[in-house]
Amino acid sequence: MTTTAPQDEQLWSRCDGCASLLYRKRLRRNLDVCPECGSHARLDAPDRVAQLVDPDSFTPLPDRAVRVDPIGFVDALPYPHRLGAARAGSGLDEAVLCGTARIGGHPVALAVMDFRFLGGSLGCAVGELITRTAERALADATPLVVVTASGGARMQEGALSLMQMATVSQAVAGLREAGLLTVSVVTDPTYGGVAASFATNTDVVLAESGARLGFAGPRVIRQVTGATLPEGFQTAEFLLRHGQVDLVVPRHALRGRLTALLAAAEAGRRVPVPRPEPAPRPAAAGGVPGPARDAWETVRTARHPGRPTTLDYLETAFDGFVELHGDRLGADCPAVVGGLARLDGRPVMVIGHQKGHTTAELVARNFGMASPAGHRKALRLMRLAARLRLPVVTLVDTPGADPGVDAEQQGQAAAIAENILALSVLPTPVVAVVTGEGGSGGALALGVADRVLMLEHAVYSVISPEGCAAILWPDSSAAPQAARALRLTAADLCRLGVVDEVVPEPRPAAHDDPAGAAELLGRAVAANLAPLLSVPPATLVRRRRQRFRRFGAARSTAANPPFEATDRPRTEVLP
């Protein structure tokens, strides 16, 4: 926003987005967001602090910025003169304001950059102050929140300014090793060395609506490449679509989003306390399914378009879901959703496949078939949960991983393999629920868990019945026979030991009573998660490995007598 004239500074401002003339007091009440077009005006660091933190909770760090002129830089003016002018114009010692505060009652170490001070550039003093803020977070065992606004590294300090990217990143790495949450709030603009270090290497990256983020600015890109840039290039919304940020948040919601993240991190650091035994549940929830149903009929039920999806369960069985987006490598796969939620008041990380109910939703979500980007997003959230000591709940509902050419070129097999490996050693409780289709490796990428549950009318198989029939029977019309032979129902898999518990569904199936299905699922997950919370991480991993080790040939043959030979495919058993 720009003011109309110096004498009118406190009365009127003109929006840089839509050119509307705005009453200044009204604009301030709206957090300097244009009520006409939603354009977010830049805030200085003190105003940003006032908006984000609890009243009277901010305490500046005692460290003051050191005057630095390491290379005696002179352009039109000596560098010390520019520093003096920036200090006089901004009222700050440097381009960042650092301290401790509380946000939503949760303690944080906070560093807020100010673009007014030499374009928020990253110099030695700025790097030192942010590093000391991170070190304070480590000493106090509190999260670090950094609000970025910068044109990049400070040219007047030469290569020493470049080194600050590594200095601050090492401080962030120390917090990550200690399991402390780090969050960057990207505001407009954030470019260069700040964008390529602590603005994007934190655990969670939030971007304020309309903020721009990139390594090189658009003018430089056009000059160097001659390319025509796409609409909205480098804006927060563009970056969300391309998997670079977790959330795009309007200014009025920033404090609430930060509070939710900080609450989850704080709960994860509490020492787990054994919970009282849950109230008795219906007998069917203990692993005894309802009346037997034909396997092919079960397959069709598992695929019913009205069946609750992961987002449906997050809306009903869980509370306070905050979705996190992107693989940070270039994409945000819509077939996988994940983020922080609460179950029985306990923060958890929930990750699941997402299909949809209508044709348009199914197509938009690629029918729940995850791309490599989806598996990498899931992997990022699993690892974040482990660092924050949060349990992981996965909801499996996919016909399989994306089999397309692009997925293969982007390393689909390796992405699934990495997820399986990561879940095998994840030092936090994992409960997986097959809610619909559990298709092949795409399902197992979210299915390596301490406890594996399965809804009564879900299916879980190495291949689809149609695919099996096409390979082992004369044609795909034998899919019903293949479904029976594959032993893919919850009852079959409970007997095989693949599934620990069958979760009942309302009669006749989940899609007839989604709310009832969500209640049963939530109760089952909570009951299975409770005894895992006090198990030491090393024991969790050891038991998880033992769980899957028992599926070896010698063990599985001894533990599980063969099914009766019915509907066998026409194939030989090789010696």
C-alpha positions as CSV (number, residue, x, y, z in Angstrom):
1,M,0.0,0.0,0.0
2,T,1.1,3.6,-0.7
3,T,0.0,6.7,1.1
4,T,-1.6,9.5,-1.0
5,A,0.5,12.3,0.5
6,P,2.8,12.8,3.5
7,Q,0.2,14.8,5.4
8,D,-2.5,12.1,4.8
9,E,-0.3,9.2,6.0
10,Q,-2.5,8.4,8.9
11,L,-5.8,8.9,7.0
12,W,-5.6,7.3,3.5
13,S,-3.6,4.7,1.6
14,R,-3.8,3.5,-2.0
15,C,-3.7,-0.2,-2.6
16,D,-0.8,-1.3,-4.8
17,G,-2.9,-4.2,-6.0
18,C,-6.2,-2.6,-7.2
19,A,-5.4,1.1,-6.7
20,S,-8.4,1.6,-4.3
21,L,-8.2,4.5,-1.9
22,L,-8.6,3.0,1.6
23,Y,-9.2,4.6,4.9
24,R,-6.0,3.9,6.9
25,K,-7.7,3.0,10.2
26,R,-9.9,0.5,8.4
27,L,-6.9,-1.0,6.6
28,R,-5.0,-1.4,9.9
29,R,-8.0,-3.1,11.4
30,N,-7.8,-5.5,8.5
31,L,-4.2,-6.3,9.2
32,D,-3.0,-4.2,6.2
33,V,-4.9,-6.5,3.8
34,C,-6.9,-4.6,1.2
35,P,-10.6,-5.3,1.8
36,E,-11.3,-4.8,-1.9
37,C,-8.8,-7.1,-3.6
38,G,-7.1,-9.0,-0.7
39,S,-3.7,-7.7,-1.5
40,H,-1.3,-8.1,1.4
41,A,0.8,-5.0,2.1
42,R,4.3,-5.5,3.4
43,L,4.7,-5.2,7.2
44,D,7.7,-4.0,9.1
45,A,9.1,-6.3,11.7
46,P,7.5,-4.7,14.8
47,D,4.1,-4.8,13.2
48,R,4.6,-8.4,12.2
49,V,5.6,-9.3,15.8
50,A,2.5,-7.5,17.2
51,Q,0.2,-9.4,14.9
52,L,1.7,-12.9,15.5
53,V,2.6,-13.1,19.2
54,D,0.5,-13.1,22.4
55,P,0.2,-9.5,23.9
56,D,3.2,-8.4,25.9
57,S,5.0,-11.7,25.4
58,F,7.9,-10.6,23.1
59,T,11.3,-10.2,24.8
60,P,14.1,-9.0,22.4
61,L,17.3,-11.0,22.6
62,P,20.0,-9.2,24.6
63,D,22.4,-9.6,21.7
64,R,22.8,-6.4,19.7
65,A,23.8,-6.2,16.1
66,V,27.5,-5.6,15.6
67,R,28.5,-3.0,13.0
68,V,30.2,-4.9,10.2
69,D,32.1,-3.7,7.2
70,P,34.3,-6.7,6.4
71,I,35.5,-5.7,2.9
72,G,35.4,-1.9,2.9
73,F,32.8,-1.8,0.2
74,V,32.0,1.4,-1.6
75,D,29.6,2.1,-4.5
76,A,28.0,5.5,-4.7
77,L,28.2,5.6,-0.9
78,P,30.5,3.9,1.6
79,Y,28.7,0.9,3.1
80,P,28.7,2.3,6.7
81,H,26.7,5.3,5.4
82,R,24.1,3.0,3.9
83,L,23.9,1.1,7.2
84,G,23.4,4.4,9.1
85,A,20.6,5.5,6.8
86,A,18.9,2.1,7.1
87,R,19.1,2.3,10.9
88,A,17.6,5.8,10.9
89,G,14.9,5.0,8.4
90,S,13.7,1.7,10.1
91,G,14.5,2.3,13.7
92,L,16.2,-1.1,13.8
93,D,19.8,-2.1,14.4
94,E,19.7,-4.6,11.5
95,A,17.4,-6.3,9.0
96,V,16.0,-8.8,11.6
97,L,14.2,-8.5,14.9
98,C,14.9,-11.4,17.2
99,G,13.6,-12.5,20.6
100,T,11.5,-15.0,22.5
101,A,7.7,-14.9,22.7
102,R,4.5,-16.9,23.0
103,I,2.1,-17.7,20.2
104,G,-1.2,-19.1,21.3
105,G,0.4,-19.7,24.7
106,H,3.3,-21.8,23.3
107,P,6.9,-20.5,23.8
108,V,9.0,-19.9,20.7
109,A,12.2,-18.3,19.6
110,L,11.3,-15.8,16.9
111,A,13.3,-14.0,14.2
112,V,11.4,-11.5,11.9
113,M,13.1,-10.0,8.9
114,D,12.4,-6.4,7.8
115,F,12.5,-5.5,4.1
116,R,12.9,-1.8,4.9
117,F,16.5,-2.4,6.1
118,L,18.6,-2.7,2.9
119,G,16.0,-5.0,1.3
120,G,16.1,-7.4,4.2
121,S,19.4,-8.5,2.9
122,L,21.3,-11.3,4.7
123,G,24.6,-10.1,6.0
124,C,27.0,-11.2,8.7
125,A,25.1,-9.4,11.5
126,V,21.7,-10.8,10.3
127,G,23.1,-14.3,10.1
128,E,24.6,-14.0,13.6
129,L,21.4,-12.8,15.1
130,I,19.2,-15.5,13.5
131,T,21.8,-18.1,14.5
132,R,21.8,-16.9,18.1
133,T,18.0,-17.1,18.0
134,A,18.2,-20.7,16.9
135,E,20.7,-21.4,19.6
136,R,18.4,-19.9,22.1
137,A,15.6,-22.2,20.8
138,L,17.9,-25.1,21.3
139,A,18.9,-24.1,24.8
140,D,15.3,-23.5,25.8
141,A,14.0,-26.6,23.9
142,T,11.4,-24.5,22.1
143,P,10.5,-24.3,18.4
144,L,12.0,-21.7,16.1
145,V,9.8,-19.5,13.9
146,V,11.5,-17.3,11.2
147,V,9.5,-14.8,9.2
148,T,11.4,-14.0,6.0
149,A,11.4,-10.9,3.8
150,S,14.5,-10.5,1.8
151,G,16.1,-9.7,-1.5
152,G,18.9,-12.1,-0.8
153,A,22.5,-12.0,0.4
154,R,24.0,-8.6,1.2
155,M,26.4,-7.7,-1.7
156,Q,28.3,-5.1,0.4
157,E,29.7,-7.9,2.5
158,G,31.0,-10.1,-0.3
159,A,31.5,-13.8,0.2
160,L,31.1,-13.5,3.9
161,S,27.4,-12.8,3.4
162,L,27.2,-15.9,1.3
163,M,28.6,-18.0,4.2
164,Q,25.6,-16.9,6.3
165,M,23.4,-19.3,4.3
166,A,25.4,-22.2,5.7
167,T,25.8,-20.7,9.2
168,V,22.1,-20.4,9.8
169,S,21.3,-23.7,8.1
170,Q,23.7,-25.5,10.5
171,A,21.8,-23.9,13.4
172,V,18.5,-25.2,11.9
173,A,20.1,-28.7,11.5
174,G,20.9,-28.6,15.2
175,L,17.3,-28.0,16.1
176,R,16.2,-30.8,13.7
177,E,18.6,-33.2,15.4
178,A,17.2,-32.3,18.7
179,G,13.6,-32.9,17.5
180,L,12.6,-29.3,17.8
181,L,10.1,-27.8,15.3
182,T,11.4,-25.2,12.9
183,V,8.9,-23.1,10.8
184,S,9.5,-20.4,8.3
185,V,6.8,-18.0,7.4
186,V,7.6,-16.7,3.9
187,T,6.4,-13.2,3.2
188,D,6.7,-10.9,0.2
189,P,9.4,-10.9,-1.1
190,T,11.8,-13.7,-0.3
191,Y,14.6,-14.3,-2.8
192,G,18.2,-15.4,-3.2
193,G,20.3,-16.7,-0.4
194,V,17.5,-16.5,2.2
195,A,15.1,-18.5,-0.1
196,A,17.9,-21.0,-0.7
197,S,18.6,-21.7,2.9
198,F,16.5,-21.1,6.1
199,A,13.3,-20.0,4.3
200,T,12.9,-23.4,2.8
201,N,15.0,-25.9,4.8
202,T,12.8,-25.8,7.9
203,D,10.4,-28.5,8.9
204,V,7.3,-26.6,7.8
205,V,7.2,-23.8,5.2
206,L,4.1,-21.5,5.4
207,A,3.7,-18.8,2.8
208,E,1.5,-15.7,3.3
209,S,-1.0,-15.2,0.6
210,G,0.5,-13.4,-2.4
211,A,4.1,-13.7,-1.2
212,R,6.8,-14.3,-3.8
213,L,9.6,-16.8,-3.3
214,G,12.5,-17.9,-5.5
215,F,16.2,-18.1,-6.0
216,A,16.5,-15.8,-8.9
217,G,14.1,-12.9,-9.4
218,P,11.8,-12.8,-12.4
219,R,13.7,-9.9,-14.0
220,V,16.9,-11.8,-13.8
221,I,15.3,-14.9,-15.2
222,R,13.9,-13.0,-18.2
223,Q,17.2,-11.3,-18.9
224,V,19.2,-14.5,-18.7
225,T,16.8,-16.9,-20.5
226,G,14.6,-14.7,-22.5
227,A,11.7,-16.9,-21.4
228,T,8.1,-15.7,-20.9
229,L,7.2,-16.5,-17.4
230,P,3.9,-18.3,-16.5
231,E,1.0,-16.5,-14.9
232,G,1.6,-16.1,-11.1
233,F,5.2,-17.3,-11.4
234,Q,6.9,-17.6,-8.0
235,T,3.8,-16.5,-6.0
236,A,2.8,-18.5,-3.0
237,E,-0.1,-20.1,-4.8
238,F,2.1,-21.1,-7.8
239,L,4.6,-22.6,-5.3
240,L,1.9,-24.6,-3.5
241,R,0.8,-26.2,-6.8
242,H,4.5,-27.2,-7.4
243,G,5.1,-28.7,-4.1
244,Q,7.4,-26.1,-2.7
245,V,5.4,-24.9,0.4
246,D,3.2,-26.7,2.9
247,L,0.5,-24.1,3.2
248,V,-0.6,-20.8,1.8
249,V,-2.2,-18.8,4.6
250,P,-4.0,-15.5,4.6
251,R,-2.6,-13.1,7.1
252,H,-5.6,-13.2,9.5
253,A,-5.1,-17.0,9.8
254,L,-1.3,-17.1,10.3
255,R,-1.4,-16.9,14.0
256,G,-4.0,-19.7,14.2
257,R,-2.0,-22.0,11.9
258,L,1.2,-21.4,13.9
259,T,-0.6,-22.1,17.1
260,A,-1.8,-25.5,15.8
261,L,1.7,-26.5,14.7
262,L,3.2,-25.4,17.9
263,A,0.6,-27.3,19.9
264,A,1.4,-30.5,18.1
265,A,5.1,-30.1,18.6
266,E,4.7,-29.3,22.3
267,A,2.5,-32.4,22.8
268,G,4.9,-34.6,21.0
269,R,7.7,-33.7,23.4
270,R,5.7,-34.6,26.5
271,V,6.7,-37.9,28.1
272,P,4.0,-40.5,27.1
273,V,1.8,-41.5,30.0
274,P,0.1,-44.9,29.8
275,R,-3.6,-44.4,29.2
276,P,-6.5,-46.1,30.9
277,E,-8.0,-49.1,29.2
278,P,-10.5,-48.1,26.6
279,A,-14.2,-48.8,27.1
280,P,-15.3,-52.2,25.7
281,R,-16.1,-52.2,22.0
282,P,-18.4,-54.4,19.9
283,A,-17.2,-57.9,19.5
284,A,-16.8,-57.5,15.8
285,A,-14.1,-54.8,16.4
286,G,-11.9,-57.4,18.0
287,G,-11.2,-59.2,14.7
288,V,-14.4,-61.2,14.2
289,P,-16.1,-59.9,11.0
290,G,-19.8,-60.0,10.4
291,P,-21.5,-62.5,8.1
292,A,-19.4,-63.9,5.3
293,R,-19.6,-62.0,2.0
294,D,-18.4,-63.2,-1.4
295,A,-14.9,-61.9,-2.2
296,W,-16.0,-60.3,-5.5
297,E,-18.9,-58.6,-3.8
298,T,-16.5,-57.2,-1.2
299,V,-14.2,-55.9,-4.0
300,R,-17.1,-54.0,-5.5
301,T,-18.1,-52.7,-2.1
302,A,-14.5,-51.5,-1.4
303,R,-14.7,-49.6,-4.7
304,H,-18.1,-47.9,-4.1
305,P,-17.9,-44.2,-5.0
306,G,-19.8,-43.3,-1.8
307,R,-17.3,-45.0,0.5
308,P,-15.7,-42.5,3.0
309,T,-12.4,-41.1,1.8
310,T,-9.4,-40.1,3.9
311,L,-10.5,-36.5,3.9
312,D,-14.0,-37.6,5.1
313,Y,-12.4,-39.5,8.0
314,L,-10.2,-36.5,8.8
315,E,-13.3,-34.3,8.9
316,T,-15.2,-36.7,11.3
317,A,-13.0,-39.2,13.1
318,F,-10.2,-36.6,13.7
319,D,-10.1,-33.0,14.8
320,G,-8.2,-29.9,13.8
321,F,-6.7,-31.2,10.6
322,V,-3.9,-29.0,9.2
323,E,-3.0,-30.2,5.7
324,L,0.7,-30.0,4.7
325,H,1.5,-30.0,1.0
326,G,4.3,-30.8,-1.4
327,D,7.4,-33.0,-1.8
328,R,9.7,-29.9,-1.9
329,L,11.0,-31.1,-5.2
330,G,8.5,-29.8,-7.7
331,A,5.1,-31.4,-7.2
332,D,2.2,-31.8,-4.8
333,C,0.5,-35.1,-5.6
334,P,-3.3,-34.8,-5.0
335,A,-3.7,-38.6,-4.6
336,V,-2.0,-38.4,-1.1
337,V,-3.1,-36.1,1.6
338,G,-1.4,-35.6,5.0
339,G,-0.9,-33.3,7.9
340,L,-1.4,-32.8,11.6
341,A,-4.6,-33.7,13.3
342,R,-5.9,-34.7,16.8
343,L,-7.3,-38.1,17.8
344,D,-8.8,-38.3,21.3
345,G,-7.0,-35.0,22.0
346,R,-3.6,-36.4,21.0
347,P,-1.8,-34.8,18.1
348,V,-1.0,-37.3,15.3
349,M,0.4,-37.2,11.8
350,V,-2.3,-38.6,9.4
351,I,-1.3,-39.6,5.9
352,G,-3.7,-41.3,3.4
353,H,-4.7,-41.9,-0.1
354,Q,-7.4,-39.7,-1.4
355,K,-9.9,-40.7,-4.1
356,G,-13.1,-38.8,-4.2
357,H,-16.8,-39.4,-4.8
358,T,-17.6,-37.9,-8.2
359,T,-16.0,-38.5,-11.5
360,A,-14.4,-35.1,-11.5
361,E,-12.9,-35.7,-8.0
362,L,-11.7,-39.1,-8.9
363,V,-9.9,-37.7,-12.0
364,A,-8.5,-34.8,-10.1
365,R,-7.1,-37.2,-7.5
366,N,-5.9,-39.7,-10.1
367,F,-8.2,-42.3,-8.5
368,G,-6.0,-42.4,-5.4
369,M,-3.0,-43.6,-7.4
370,A,0.0,-41.9,-5.9
371,S,2.8,-40.5,-8.1
372,P,6.5,-40.5,-6.8
373,A,5.8,-37.0,-5.6
374,G,3.0,-38.4,-3.4
375,H,5.2,-41.0,-1.9
376,R,7.9,-38.4,-1.3
377,K,5.4,-36.1,0.4
378,A,4.3,-39.0,2.6
379,L,7.9,-39.8,3.4
380,R,8.6,-36.1,4.4
381,L,5.6,-36.1,6.7
382,M,6.6,-39.5,8.3
383,R,10.1,-38.1,9.0
384,L,8.7,-34.9,10.4
385,A,6.4,-36.9,12.7
386,A,9.4,-38.9,13.9
387,R,11.4,-35.7,14.7
388,L,8.4,-34.3,16.6
389,R,7.8,-37.6,18.3
390,L,4.2,-37.8,17.0
391,P,2.5,-41.1,16.2
392,V,1.7,-41.8,12.5
393,V,-1.7,-43.0,11.3
394,T,-2.0,-44.1,7.6
395,L,-5.3,-44.6,5.8
396,V,-4.8,-46.9,2.8
397,D,-7.3,-46.7,-0.1
398,T,-5.7,-47.1,-3.6
399,P,-6.0,-49.5,-6.5
400,G,-2.2,-49.2,-6.7
401,A,0.6,-46.7,-7.4
402,D,0.4,-44.6,-10.6
403,P,1.5,-46.8,-13.4
404,G,2.1,-44.0,-16.0
405,V,5.1,-43.2,-18.0
406,D,5.8,-40.0,-16.1
407,A,5.7,-41.9,-12.8
408,E,8.2,-44.4,-14.1
409,Q,10.5,-41.7,-15.4
410,Q,10.4,-40.0,-12.0
411,G,11.4,-43.1,-10.1
412,Q,8.2,-44.7,-8.9
413,A,9.7,-48.0,-7.8
414,A,12.5,-46.2,-5.8
415,A,10.0,-43.9,-4.2
416,I,7.9,-46.8,-2.9
417,A,11.0,-48.6,-1.8
418,E,12.2,-45.6,0.2
419,N,8.9,-45.3,2.0
420,I,8.9,-49.0,3.0
421,L,12.4,-48.7,4.3
422,A,11.7,-45.5,6.2
423,L,8.6,-47.0,7.8
424,S,10.6,-50.0,8.8
425,V,12.9,-47.9,11.0
426,L,10.6,-45.0,12.0
427,P,11.1,-44.5,15.7
428,T,7.5,-43.5,16.4
429,P,4.2,-45.6,16.6
430,V,2.6,-46.3,13.3
431,V,-1.0,-47.6,12.9
432,A,-2.2,-48.4,9.4
433,V,-5.9,-48.8,8.4
434,V,-6.9,-50.3,5.0
435,T,-10.2,-48.4,4.5
436,G,-11.0,-49.4,0.9
437,E,-8.7,-50.8,-1.7
438,G,-5.3,-51.9,-0.6
439,G,-3.6,-52.3,-4.0
440,S,-0.1,-53.8,-4.2
441,G,3.1,-51.8,-3.5
442,G,1.2,-48.5,-3.6
443,A,-0.7,-49.7,-0.5
444,L,2.4,-51.2,1.2
445,A,4.1,-47.8,0.8
446,L,1.8,-46.6,3.6
447,G,1.2,-50.0,5.2
448,V,4.3,-51.0,7.1
449,A,3.1,-50.5,10.7
450,D,3.1,-51.7,14.3
451,R,-0.6,-52.4,14.0
452,V,-2.5,-53.0,10.7
453,L,-6.2,-52.7,10.8
454,M,-8.7,-53.3,8.0
455,L,-12.3,-52.2,7.6
456,E,-14.7,-55.1,7.3
457,H,-15.5,-54.6,3.6
458,A,-12.0,-53.5,2.5
459,V,-9.7,-55.5,0.3
460,Y,-5.9,-55.9,0.3
461,S,-4.0,-57.7,-2.4
462,V,-0.8,-58.2,-4.4
463,I,-2.7,-57.4,-7.6
464,S,-6.3,-56.5,-8.6
465,P,-8.6,-59.4,-9.4
466,E,-8.8,-58.2,-13.0
467,G,-5.0,-58.1,-13.4
468,C,-4.7,-61.5,-11.8
469,A,-7.3,-63.0,-14.1
470,A,-5.8,-61.5,-17.2
471,I,-2.4,-63.1,-16.4
472,L,-3.4,-66.5,-14.9
473,W,-6.8,-67.2,-16.4
474,P,-7.8,-67.1,-20.0
475,D,-9.3,-63.6,-19.7
476,S,-10.2,-60.8,-17.3
477,S,-13.8,-62.0,-17.1
478,A,-12.5,-64.5,-14.5
479,A,-12.0,-61.6,-12.0
480,P,-14.6,-63.0,-9.6
481,Q,-12.8,-66.3,-9.5
482,A,-9.5,-64.5,-9.0
483,A,-10.9,-62.4,-6.2
484,R,-11.8,-65.6,-4.3
485,A,-8.5,-67.3,-5.0
486,L,-6.4,-64.2,-3.9
487,R,-7.8,-64.3,-0.3
488,L,-8.0,-60.5,-0.2
489,T,-10.8,-60.0,2.3
490,A,-10.4,-58.8,5.9
491,A,-11.3,-62.2,7.3
492,D,-8.8,-64.0,5.0
493,L,-6.0,-61.6,5.9
494,C,-6.7,-61.7,9.6
495,R,-6.3,-65.5,9.4
496,L,-3.0,-65.1,7.5
497,G,-1.7,-62.7,10.1
498,V,-1.3,-59.8,7.6
499,V,-4.0,-57.8,9.5
500,D,-4.2,-57.5,13.3
501,E,-7.8,-56.4,13.6
502,V,-11.0,-56.1,11.5
503,V,-12.9,-52.9,12.1
504,P,-16.6,-53.4,11.7
505,E,-18.7,-51.2,9.4
506,P,-22.3,-50.0,9.9
507,R,-24.8,-52.3,8.1
508,P,-24.8,-52.9,5.3
509,A,-21.5,-51.0,4.6
510,A,-19.5,-47.8,5.4
511,H,-21.0,-45.7,2.5
512,D,-24.5,-46.2,4.0
513,D,-23.5,-44.5,7.3
514,P,-20.2,-42.5,6.9
515,A,-20.5,-40.9,10.3
516,G,-21.0,-44.3,12.0
517,A,-18.0,-45.7,10.0
518,A,-15.8,-42.8,11.1
519,E,-16.8,-43.3,14.8
520,L,-15.8,-47.0,14.6
521,L,-12.6,-46.2,12.8
522,G,-11.6,-43.5,15.3
523,R,-12.3,-45.8,18.3
524,A,-10.3,-48.6,16.7
525,V,-7.3,-46.5,15.9
526,A,-7.2,-44.9,19.3
527,A,-7.5,-48.2,21.1
528,N,-4.6,-49.7,19.0
529,L,-2.4,-46.6,19.3
530,A,-2.7,-46.3,23.1
531,P,-0.5,-49.2,24.1
532,L,2.2,-48.2,21.6
533,L,2.7,-44.7,23.1
534,S,4.8,-45.8,26.0
535,V,6.9,-48.3,24.1
536,P,10.6,-47.2,23.7
537,P,11.4,-46.3,20.1
538,A,14.1,-49.0,19.8
539,T,11.6,-51.6,20.9
540,L,9.0,-50.3,18.5
541,V,11.4,-50.8,15.6
542,R,12.5,-54.2,16.7
543,R,8.9,-55.5,17.1
544,R,7.9,-54.0,13.7
545,R,10.8,-55.8,12.1
546,Q,9.8,-59.0,13.8
547,R,6.3,-58.6,12.7
548,F,7.2,-58.6,9.0
549,R,10.0,-61.2,9.5
550,R,7.3,-63.8,10.4
551,F,6.0,-63.6,6.8
552,G,9.0,-65.6,5.6
553,A,8.2,-69.0,4.0
554,A,9.2,-71.2,6.9
555,R,7.3,-69.2,9.5
556,S,4.2,-68.5,7.4
557,T,3.7,-72.1,6.5
558,A,4.0,-73.3,10.1
559,A,1.7,-70.5,11.4
560,N,-0.9,-70.6,8.7
561,P,-2.3,-73.9,7.4
562,P,-3.2,-73.6,3.7
563,F,-6.7,-72.7,2.6
564,E,-8.9,-75.3,1.0
565,A,-8.2,-75.5,-2.7
566,T,-11.2,-73.7,-4.3
567,D,-11.2,-71.6,-7.4
568,R,-7.5,-72.2,-8.0
569,P,-6.0,-70.5,-11.1
570,R,-4.6,-72.7,-13.8
571,T,-1.0,-72.6,-12.9
572,E,1.7,-75.0,-11.7
573,V,3.6,-74.7,-8.4
574,L,7.3,-74.8,-9.4
575,P,9.8,-76.7,-7.3
